[in-house]
Amino acid sequence: IEKNGEVLKDIPVNGEEEEGLTDRSLLDMEHIWDFIHTVDVNDIREVLERQKTYNMAIAREGMRGQYGSNIGALLLDMNGNDVRTRARAMAAAGSDARMNGCELPVIINSGSGNQGITASVPVIVYATDTMYRAMALSDLTTIHQKTPIGRLSAYCGAVSAGAGSGAGIAYLSGASYDEVVHTVINAVAIISGMVCDGAKASCAAKIAEAVDAGIIGYYMAKRGQNFDDGDGIVTAGIEATIRNVGRLAKEGMKETNDEIISIMIGS
């Protein structure tokens, strides 16, 4: 804080702080899968109904209004109104609105409104009577992927949420546990190179691509055409692959984050 050239307060930036975060060490895909099959839906209905109500409201507003680059409307114009396109478009539209002046509230995931939209809206668009369980699967899968990444990274968080929504969509489609985990592995293998360069209009397009990767990941898994151990950052097992993504995002992209900031401030 500076006034008339005099520094009144100067608190140094210490980087990412992990203290105070919720302990998520108990999360893994097997326990998440078990939870969404055994939980009493009434215990999760209130929080997920709120997520559905708020995030679908801003998605619909994004489709109605003129926000950002109108990626949601563009996708429907390009590809028609099938459920796959609609899932991508509605999620993008929510981000279109959120990033470009709409003040409607959003239920977040992993500290991010865009991730909250991405993890929920596509699943709701695909939804059947198992919606709440599918939403819980998507939300928890997103959180689980994001945990080793940490709070701040040059890795776009929509990637994790897109893979999470792919898992939720797979569940709605009757996928097995193996198909769900391969959906996540396939999705992150496809799109883990996408960087975060701040919150702005292009987030909507990134969300559309992340959701598409989640859906492609599911169709690959459904056909048994999966990325396997040794395909780049993919290694044997879902948990090891998630750890690899966390390492890439948290450690490998530190310099990328610095360069992106330098580019954005013009230095």
N, C-alpha and C positions, 0 to 999 in steps of 0.2 A: 504494500500500500504506500503510495507516494503522493505528497501534496507540495506543490510549489517547489519541486526539485528536492524535497527532503523525504528520505525514506522513513516512514512511520512504523512499518512492520515488515519483516522479511522472514518468512518461514521456508527453509530449504525443502526442495522436493526430494523425498527419500526413495522414490520408486514404489514398486508394488509392495503392499503390506498384506501378509497372510493372516495376521492375528485377528481374532474376532470372527473368522469365517466359520460357518457351520461345519461340523465334522461329517464329511460324506464318505469316509473310508469304508463304511458298510455297504456302499453301493457296488453292485456288479450286475451284469445282465441276467444271470441266473436268478438272483434274488429279486430283481425288478420284475422279471417274468412271473415268478412265484407270487409276488405281491399283487400284480394286476389281475391275477386269476382268483385270488383268495380274499382280497379286501371286500368288506361290506361297502357296496357302492354308496350307501347313505353316509358313510364316513368321509367320502371325498366329493360328494355331489355339490356341496355348497361352494367350495373353492373353484371347482371346475366349471360349474354353471356361471359363476362370475366371470371366469376367463372366457367362456363362450360368449356371454352377453356383451362384454366390453370389446373384445377383439373382433367379433363379427360386426359390431356396430361401426367401428372405425374402418373396417374393410369395405363395408357397404358405402360409407361416406366417401372413401377413396374412389370407388367405382362411379359414384354420382357426380363428384366434383371435379375440378380441374386442379390437380396437385402434382407438382414436380413434372416429370416427363410422362405421366399417365401410363405407366407400364402395364397396369392391370387392364385398362381398356384396350391398349395396343395388342396385348396377347389374345384377347377375345376377337379383335378384328382380324388378326393374322390367322388364328387357328380354329376359330369356331368355339362352340360352347359345350364341348365334351367335358366330362368330369375332371380329367387330368389337366386340361387347360384352365378350367374354372378354379381348381385348387391352387394352381400357380398364380393365376390372375388376382384372386381375392387376397392372397397373402401379400402379393406385391402392392396391391391397392391400399392395404392397411399401412404399409410402410410409406407409400406415396403420400398419404395423408399425414402420417406422424412426422415425417421428415420435412414437411413443407407447410407447416402452420396450423394444422388442425389440432384443436385443444381437447379432443375427446380422450378420456383416460384409456390406458392399456394395462392389461395384466402381464407382468414381465416374467421372464425365465432367465435365471443366471445373471440377474442384474440388468437385463436388456429388454426394452420394449420390442425391438425388432425380432429378437429371438423368441419372445413370448408369442408374437403374432405368427412367426414361422412354425413354431412347434404346435400350434393349436388350430389355426384357420384351415390348413389343408386337410387335417384329420376330420374336422367338423364338416367340411364340404363333402367328403367321402362317407360320412357317418351313417351307421345303422343303429340298432338298439344297443349295441355294445360301445357306444360313443365314449362314455366316461372312462371305461377301462382302456380304450385306445388312446384317449387324451392323456391319461396317467402314464401309459407306456411311453408316449412321445415326450412328455415333460421330463420324466425321470431319465430317459435315455439321453436327452439333451443335457441335463444337469450332469449326468455321469461323464459324458464326453468332455464337458467344459471344465470339470474339476481339475484335471491335471494341467490344463492350459493356463489356469489362473485368471485373475481379474483383467489384466491388460495384456494385449498381444496384437501384433500385426496380422494375426490369423483371423479371418472373418468369422465371427460367431454364427452367422447364418448357416455355415457349413454344418456345424453340430446340430442346429435346429432342423435343417433340411433332412439330415440323416434320421433325426428323431421322428420327424413327421412321416418319413418313409417307413419307419418301424411301425408307427401307428396305423398307417394305411395298409401295411402288410397284415397286421393283426385283424383289421376290419375285413380283409379279404380271405381270412381263414388260414393264414400262414402258420407253419409250425415254428417252434423256437429256433431251430437251425436256420430256417428261411428268414426269420426276423433278424438274427445276428448277422447273417450274410448280407442282408439288406443294408445294415449299417456299415459293414466293412466295405461293400461295393461302393456305397455313396461317398465315403470319405476318400476312397482310392481315386474316385473320379475327380473330386473337386477340392481337395485339400490345399491346393496352391493358391486359392483366392485370398487376397489380402484385404485388410481393413484399412481404409484411408479416411476415417472419420464418418460422422453421421450426416448424411446428405442424400440428395435425390437418387443417386445411383444405387443406394442400398436396396431399393425396390427391385431393380433388375437382378442384383446379386441374389436376393431372396428367391426370385422366380427360378434362377438357375440351380440354387441349392435344393429347392423342392423337387425340381426335375431330376436332379441326381439321386435324390431319395427314391423317387418313383422308378427310375431306371434300375437302381440298385435292387428294388423289390422284384421287378420283372426278370432281372438276371437270376436272382435267387430262386424264383419260381421255376425257372427252366434248368436250374443246376449249373448255370454258366457263371461261376463266381471267380473273383480275383482270389488268388491263393498265396500261401506263404512264399515270400521271395518276389512278389510283384510290387516292387518299389517299397513303400513304407508298410505294406501289408505283411504281417507275420502270422505265425500259427496261433489262432485263437482270437476272439474278440477283445479280450482284456489286454493282451499284449499289443494288439493293433491300436487300441485307444491310448495306451501308454506311449506308443511311438508318435501318435499325432500330438499328444501333449508335449512330448520332447521337442518335436519340430516347431510347435507353436510358441512354447515358452522359452526354450533355449536357442533354437536355430534361427528364430526370427527377431532376435533382439536388435541386430544391426539393421534389419529391414525396417523395424519400427522407427529407429532413429533417422533413417534416410527418408521415410515417408513424411515424418514431421518436418525435416529440413526442406523437402520439396514444397510442402504445404505453406510454410512460412516464407518461402522464397529465398532461403539462404544457400 
